[in-house]
Each structure stands twice: as C-alpha cells, then as structure tokens.
Amino acid sequence: MLKQTLSQKLLQKLSPQQIQLMKLLQVPTMELEQRIKEEIEENPALEEGKEEATDEFSDDYEDNGEVSEAEQEFDINDYLDEDVPQYKTAVSNQGRDEDEKAIPISGGMSFHDVLSSQLGLRKLNSKERSIAENIIGNIDDDGYLRREIEAIVDDLAFTQNIMCTEEEVEDVLFLVQDFEPAGVGARDLRECLLLQLERQHHGDIAVFTAKKILEKNFDEFTKKHYDKIKSRFEIDDDDLKEAIDAIVKLNPKPGNSLKESTNSKNIQQIIPDFILTEDEGELSLSLNGRNAPQLRVSKQYEQLLRSYSEGATSTKADKEAVQFVKQKLDSAKWFIDAIYQRQQTLMFTMKAILEYQKEYFLSGDETQLKPMILKDIADIVEMDISTISRVANSKYIQTPYGIMSLKYFFSESLSTSSGEEVSTREVKKILQDAIDAEEKKKPLTDQKLTDLLKEKGYNIARRTVAKYREQLNIPVARLRKEL
C-alpha cells in the first residue's frame, strides 16, 4: 500500500566550495602545486599571475567595456553544432570493469633488470633460463625469494608448460645466489647472511666462527643468549665479539644496496609549509611562498561573457555558451577564494600552535613541550577538530632546530607526583636519554627504567614504560646487550 507523508527535517549540507576548501586544507605544499596546475589545465578561465589593475568584475557580469576585435570574431557556432549528433563526437570502447591506469616513467635500470643482465652472462639451456627468469621475477625488492620451491615448480608447469623437479629449480637457484649483490636469492635471513660470509676471506677465524654460529645457533644469536653460544663453541668474549662484528657488518637486505646504486629508489622530498625564524627572542612566522600562488580570473572570459550579455542569446548554442562561460568563471573564483581561505586557516592555526608551545620554539628543548591535543588548538581558533586535523596532516615547519611535522607538537598529558601536567613526549625524551647513556653490558630493564622515572617524579606503571619504549622503536634490555 502506497502512502504519502509530509515531514520537516533539519539537515546540514556542505556546499561545493566548503568541500573544495576541506580537500585543499589537507594537502601539503608539493601536492598543492600539482593541484593548482590541474585546475589551470581544466579551467581556461583561471590564469597564473598578478591581478591586473582594473575595475573588479561585478557579480552579475555586467560592464560597459568594449570588446576587442579578436573577441568579436569569436563564433560559438564553430565549437557547438546542433546538427551533429552527440554520439558522433564521443567514443566508448572501454569495458565497464576496466580501469584506466597511467604507466609511470622510470629512469635507470631496476633491481630486477640488473639481475636479468647478469643472467645473460651465464651459459644456460632454454629450460634453465626459463627457470632462472621465473626465480628472478619472484625475488622481492629486499633481495629475498619468498616463494616456495614447490610453488615455483607448479608455476612453471601451469603457465609455461615446463616440467621440472624441485632439485632442478634449486640448482638454478644456487646459480642465481651467485649473482651480485651477495645474499640475493636467499630464502630467509640466516641463508642471506651465510651467502655473504661464503664470499669473504677464507682462513679468517672470526668469519669461520660467525658461519658456525649462524649454522648451529642462529636462534640463540638472534635472542642474544651469548652464554649458550660461548659454552657450545668453547670460545671467550673476545672471540665471540669478533664473530658478532663480522655478522653485523653484513647487509640483511641486499636488494636495497643495489637499488640505491641504480638510482631506482624513490626519495620523498619534504618542503616545509611554514618558515619560523628567531631573532633576539622574537619569533617570526611566515607561510611558504608556494602556498600563496598568484592566481587571477581570465579577462578574456569576462569580456567574452560581456559580449554575450550585451547581445541576444536566442539560439540554443548561445545559451549554452553563456552557461559554460559563467560556470568556468564561478569555478575560477571559488578556487581562488578557497586558496585564500586555505592560507588564512593555515596561518591562524600555526600561530595558535606557536603561541601554545612558545617556550619550546624559543629553546628547542624537547622537555619544554606542553601537553597539547587537537581540541586545545580547536578551542583557541574556534574551529572544528576535523579542520585542525586537516591542517596538521602532512604539514611541516622549518625551525631553527630543523624541519618538523606539525603532528610532532601534539602529545597526551601525564601527571607528575606534584600534580603538574607534563607531555608524554617529555617522558619519552628522558627514556631515550637514559637508554642512550646506559651500560651496554648491563642494559636497563623496564623495571629499572620505571624506578628511574619515579625518582624524577613521574609515577608511571611498568607496562606504560614498555609501551613508550616500543613507540620509540627500542628493543628490550636483553636485545640491547653488547659484549
């Protein structure tokens, strides 16, 4: 049974301009430049450069200015023809489920290209070469062969109709493991390290001991159970230390070294969004010039619209032309306004952070950082927390102490024994300093670190200390032990 009802609802909807501003707020400087270039390419009414010193174009697009001779010759009928069906100017030869994928241009030789070039120097029959190419294709960027030999045998059988045994694949794998860099083609870390030790000078007692440790006591070595290793091989501390030194000099990811040498490794460039300078106790904040591009609305499009508004627009082509020009002009003005609002929001928010953390920016001492969360800044600037989050996301500031992420200045609070609120970053700094200064033969356990913090007035549980230690990427005391 169909039924009609009338109801009232209070809804909050975002305008296209607000959505555009939100998207622009969260992009860093480098992406903003690309975004502006894309907008200029898509919208011919938007141009780069300073605004010309002319009267501002009114909102209703009315003016008494004269149209140039070149613009008078412009005929919209040359671009819009009502007699031509739309299907004749469109093409659709792409399936519904097919995605358009752009192929990036890569410079230099890739890691796998270097391995394949070494394969060409070996004398192999067609079957062995196919097996080797399959193995190289399965080696990851770190230089490891993660796929099982049994699975490679099946791959060759089903995809290339090449029948072979696991022994044949392993024989070819041993050949690939002889390629540069040393350790490539290993199936795990232990094999990778052993392959590198095999190429070192024979007769070196430290290398010989290191090989035996990896072959017989690899688990004990990774867990730093040095007493068991010394008892097993009947060696003293000096012999063990020399063997460990030989192992730690090896490369656990051989593929990375080759990628760096072939310049195929992607390097992310960081451009600061803000620049902070300090002069005799006075802080000066400025926005990176790339965040304040000079954009303007095309005068040609404005004059084009004037010419149509002054004349008759009776035909369908003329009406479509007027609608098109108006749409492009509105879009250009919205974009320029969104860029301006982005600049204002970024500066307004960063000034609030600067004032909140002024003691840190003056001294550069990490312990001077105050506890600060997104809500603290949102309350100061009277904006939504989501807006502050977008501003802090992927943004950097250049300070006298280095380039730092805006997220670096946000941290939770922690109460001391005296009731004072301090930043958790201050506690992490004390933990880092204590571990850096510890005696490596007897590293500080989590309990000892907890006692140390309690002596300084920070009443923290041992599990919290362990959490902060893990956030700092510091292993447990047993794994930090050195001979």
HELIX and SHEET records of a PDB file:
HELIX    1   1 PRO A   16  LEU A   25  1                                  10    
HELIX    2   2 THR A   29  GLU A   42  1                                  14    
HELIX    3   3 GLU A   69  GLN A   72  1                                   4    
HELIX    4   4 ILE A   76  ASP A   78  5                                   3    
HELIX    5   5 GLN A   86  THR A   89  5                                   4    
HELIX    6   6 PHE A  111  LEU A  119  1                                   9    
HELIX    7   7 SER A  126  ASN A  138  1                                  13    
HELIX    8   8 ILE A  149  THR A  159  1                                  11    
HELIX    9   9 GLU A  166  VAL A  176  1                                  11    
HELIX   10  10 LEU A  189  GLU A  198  1                                  10    
HELIX   11  11 ILE A  205  LYS A  216  1                                  12    
HELIX   12  12 PHE A  218  THR A  222  1                                   5    
HELIX   13  13 TYR A  226  PHE A  233  1                                   8    
HELIX   14  14 ASP A  237  VAL A  248  1                                  12    
HELIX   15  15 PRO A  254  SER A  261  1                                   8    
HELIX   16  16 GLY A  289  ASN A  291  5                                   3    
HELIX   17  17 LYS A  299  GLU A  310  1                                  12    
HELIX   18  18 LYS A  316  TYR A  356  1                                  41    
HELIX   19  19 LYS A  358  SER A  363  1                                   6    
HELIX   20  20 GLU A  366  GLN A  368  5                                   3    
HELIX   21  21 LEU A  374  VAL A  381  1                                   8    
HELIX   22  22 ILE A  385  ALA A  392  1                                   8    
HELIX   23  23 LEU A  406  PHE A  409  5                                   4    
HELIX   24  24 THR A  424  ASP A  436  1                                  13    
HELIX   25  25 ASP A  446  GLU A  455  1                                  10    
HELIX   26  26 ARG A  462  GLN A  471  1                                  10    
HELIX   27  27 ALA A  477  ARG A  480  5                                   4    
SHEET    1   A 2 LEU A  46  GLU A  48  0                                        
SHEET    2   A 2 LEU A 295  VAL A 297 -1                                        
SHEET    1   B 4 GLU A 282  LEU A 287  0                                        
SHEET    2   B 4 PHE A 274  ASP A 279 -1                                        
SHEET    3   B 4 TYR A 396  THR A 399  1                                        
SHEET    4   B 4 GLY A 402  SER A 405 -1                                        
SHEET    1   C 2 SER A 413  SER A 415  0                                        
SHEET    2   C 2 GLU A 421  SER A 423 -1                                        
END                                                                             
